[in-house]
Amino acid sequence: MATLQATTASNHPTVDPDAVEAIESIVEDYDFYGSFDSLTIGVVEPDREDADPYLELYGYASFEATKPILDENGSAVDREYHCTEKFLERLAPHLEDQLVVETVGFEKCRFPLLAGQWSAWPDGTVTYNSFDHAPENPTVESAAEDTDATSESSA
């Protein structure tokens, strides 16, 4: 089994200064892990009074939120997968700017690369875009039509 090597980074969206504790609570509800267990997610409160707090998210793991399933002692015994969209939906209302998170990775330097981009807007809209590893081969006619359209638009 190959080990996924990934890097994740994001922009630094401004967050509602009154929502810092709520954001930290949301982040604590989820696990973000990878081969190096090193994804940093948190609110940074700048030293300057005129600067707003912002969210930072980066590290050496793919961006996938999981929710730990705890036993009666509070120890994680399993996890619920595919929680990234829910995590971003919960986070979105506390953002003042769009959050963009990008992940790029590979398994043993083999094709295909893992690459994806999550976006979350303050209105709650969440989108995901990924590499298309199996694009359709355009026919000669449709490729010629695309070329003609490009030529016309640039004229």
Secondary structure as a PSIPRED ss2 file (coil, helix, strand):
# PSIPRED VFORMAT (PSIPRED V4.0)

   1 M C   1.000  0.000  0.000
   2 A C   1.000  0.000  0.000
   3 T C   1.000  0.000  0.000
   4 L E   0.000  0.000  1.000
   5 Q E   0.000  0.000  1.000
   6 A E   0.000  0.000  1.000
   7 T E   0.000  0.000  1.000
   8 T E   0.000  0.000  1.000
   9 A E   0.000  0.000  1.000
  10 S E   0.000  0.000  1.000
  11 N C   1.000  0.000  0.000
  12 H C   1.000  0.000  0.000
  13 P C   1.000  0.000  0.000
  14 T E   0.000  0.000  1.000
  15 V E   0.000  0.000  1.000
  16 D C   1.000  0.000  0.000
  17 P H   0.000  1.000  0.000
  18 D H   0.000  1.000  0.000
  19 A H   0.000  1.000  0.000
  20 V H   0.000  1.000  0.000
  21 E H   0.000  1.000  0.000
  22 A H   0.000  1.000  0.000
  23 I H   0.000  1.000  0.000
  24 E H   0.000  1.000  0.000
  25 S H   0.000  1.000  0.000
  26 I H   0.000  1.000  0.000
  27 V H   0.000  1.000  0.000
  28 E H   0.000  1.000  0.000
  29 D C   1.000  0.000  0.000
  30 Y C   1.000  0.000  0.000
  31 D E   0.000  0.000  1.000
  32 F E   0.000  0.000  1.000
  33 Y C   1.000  0.000  0.000
  34 G C   1.000  0.000  0.000
  35 S C   1.000  0.000  0.000
  36 F C   1.000  0.000  0.000
  37 D C   1.000  0.000  0.000
  38 S C   1.000  0.000  0.000
  39 L E   0.000  0.000  1.000
  40 T E   0.000  0.000  1.000
  41 I E   0.000  0.000  1.000
  42 G E   0.000  0.000  1.000
  43 V E   0.000  0.000  1.000
  44 V E   0.000  0.000  1.000
  45 E C   1.000  0.000  0.000
  46 P C   1.000  0.000  0.000
  47 D C   1.000  0.000  0.000
  48 R C   1.000  0.000  0.000
  49 E C   1.000  0.000  0.000
  50 D C   1.000  0.000  0.000
  51 A C   1.000  0.000  0.000
  52 D C   1.000  0.000  0.000
  53 P C   1.000  0.000  0.000
  54 Y E   0.000  0.000  1.000
  55 L E   0.000  0.000  1.000
  56 E E   0.000  0.000  1.000
  57 L E   0.000  0.000  1.000
  58 Y E   0.000  0.000  1.000
  59 G E   0.000  0.000  1.000
  60 Y C   1.000  0.000  0.000
  61 A C   1.000  0.000  0.000
  62 S C   1.000  0.000  0.000
  63 F C   1.000  0.000  0.000
  64 E C   1.000  0.000  0.000
  65 A E   0.000  0.000  1.000
  66 T E   0.000  0.000  1.000
  67 K E   0.000  0.000  1.000
  68 P E   0.000  0.000  1.000
  69 I E   0.000  0.000  1.000
  70 L E   0.000  0.000  1.000
  71 D C   1.000  0.000  0.000
  72 E C   1.000  0.000  0.000
  73 N C   1.000  0.000  0.000
  74 G C   1.000  0.000  0.000
  75 S C   1.000  0.000  0.000
  76 A E   0.000  0.000  1.000
  77 V E   0.000  0.000  1.000
  78 D E   0.000  0.000  1.000
  79 R E   0.000  0.000  1.000
  80 E E   0.000  0.000  1.000
  81 Y C   1.000  0.000  0.000
  82 H C   1.000  0.000  0.000
  83 C C   1.000  0.000  0.000
  84 T H   0.000  1.000  0.000
  85 E H   0.000  1.000  0.000
  86 K H   0.000  1.000  0.000
  87 F H   0.000  1.000  0.000
  88 L H   0.000  1.000  0.000
  89 E H   0.000  1.000  0.000
  90 R H   0.000  1.000  0.000
  91 L H   0.000  1.000  0.000
  92 A H   0.000  1.000  0.000
  93 P H   0.000  1.000  0.000
  94 H H   0.000  1.000  0.000
  95 L E   0.000  0.000  1.000
  96 E C   1.000  0.000  0.000
  97 D C   1.000  0.000  0.000
  98 Q C   1.000  0.000  0.000
  99 L E   0.000  0.000  1.000
 100 V E   0.000  0.000  1.000
 101 V E   0.000  0.000  1.000
 102 E E   0.000  0.000  1.000
 103 T E   0.000  0.000  1.000
 104 V E   0.000  0.000  1.000
 105 G E   0.000  0.000  1.000
 106 F E   0.000  0.000  1.000
 107 E E   0.000  0.000  1.000
 108 K C   1.000  0.000  0.000
 109 C C   1.000  0.000  0.000
 110 R E   0.000  0.000  1.000
 111 F E   0.000  0.000  1.000
 112 P E   0.000  0.000  1.000
 113 L E   0.000  0.000  1.000
 114 L E   0.000  0.000  1.000
 115 A E   0.000  0.000  1.000
 116 G E   0.000  0.000  1.000
 117 Q E   0.000  0.000  1.000
 118 W E   0.000  0.000  1.000
 119 S E   0.000  0.000  1.000
 120 A E   0.000  0.000  1.000
 121 W C   1.000  0.000  0.000
 122 P C   1.000  0.000  0.000
 123 D C   1.000  0.000  0.000
 124 G C   1.000  0.000  0.000
 125 T C   1.000  0.000  0.000
 126 V E   0.000  0.000  1.000
 127 T E   0.000  0.000  1.000
 128 Y E   0.000  0.000  1.000
 129 N E   0.000  0.000  1.000
 130 S E   0.000  0.000  1.000
 131 F C   1.000  0.000  0.000
 132 D C   1.000  0.000  0.000
 133 H C   1.000  0.000  0.000
 134 A C   1.000  0.000  0.000
 135 P C   1.000  0.000  0.000
 136 E C   1.000  0.000  0.000
 137 N C   1.000  0.000  0.000
 138 P C   1.000  0.000  0.000
 139 T C   1.000  0.000  0.000
 140 V H   0.000  1.000  0.000
 141 E H   0.000  1.000  0.000
 142 S H   0.000  1.000  0.000
 143 A H   0.000  1.000  0.000
 144 A H   0.000  1.000  0.000
 145 E H   0.000  1.000  0.000
 146 D H   0.000  1.000  0.000
 147 T H   0.000  1.000  0.000
 148 D H   0.000  1.000  0.000
 149 A H   0.000  1.000  0.000
 150 T H   0.000  1.000  0.000
 151 S H   0.000  1.000  0.000
 152 E H   0.000  1.000  0.000
 153 S H   0.000  1.000  0.000
 154 S H   0.000  1.000  0.000
 155 A C   1.000  0.000  0.000
